[in-house]
């Protein structure tokens, strides 16, 4: 019986579970069975073609696996850009991942019913009680190179201080504001709108969560002198506070507030409020989308950046 050539095998991805695995195709239980050689006279090269080692149990697979049940994880996030994160982590880590999106649902009883191995906080605008972070290890993601930038509104404070990049820090939640021990740090670009930056951070957060769950790194105390950030107020979104004639200041003010849940940059004139979004720099100046509403319409409250 003639064995298929390597070229034929390359054109038959479904024949080879390892090829399917590398392409992200879900594997079934049958894929874990080792195929038997059809000839006792198979050469070592033939064995190399037909014998595929079983994937390790700690390998990240897409789709269904038959791995032992793992303790669940819990995500706390009040922002829409984290919506799909739980599903992706559940597939990659092969365990249940639950989400809580409203502070009223974050109770010790609700967390105890889940009994997570870890609680991860990508973006949360509310106090996390000690009755939650005490019994269950809770990891916050903060958008500064801690201890630089402890406090609120880190993204806006960084951009206003002229930073074009930062470190995304994963730290243990505790009694102090952003003072907990640090698990990991990853570099993060601050280019683009606030929403683009948050989406970019979402990818890093996913990778950092996977690493923390799989490797369980030791958290270490923060090193250096703390620099404190103050939470911004909605009135600070007024473009009238920018230096006169400074296009860069206007550009930064508009983009750093351009995300859902934030009071967008605005101007008020003749009883009207002009809210600016989607700003871009061009050779002839700044171009942006403008929403015009009566000043009587209440502005959005400033979002707290407890998570980022």
Secondary structure, 3 states (H helix, E strand, C coil): CCCCCHHHHHCCHHHCHHHHHHCCCCCCHHHHCCCCCCCCCCCHHHHHHHCCCCCCCCCCCCCCCCCCCCCCEEEEECCHHHCCHHHHHHHHHCCCEEEECCHHHCCHHHHHHHCCCEEEEEECCCCCCHHHHCCCCEEEEECCCCCEEEECCHHHHHHHCCCCEEEEEEEECCCCCCCCCEEEEEEEECCCCHHHHHHHHHHHHHHHHHHHHHHCCCCECCCCCCEEECCCCHHHHEHHHCCCCCHHHHHHHHHCCCCCCCCCEEEEECCEEEEEEEEEEECCEEEEEEEEEECCCCCCCCCCCCCC
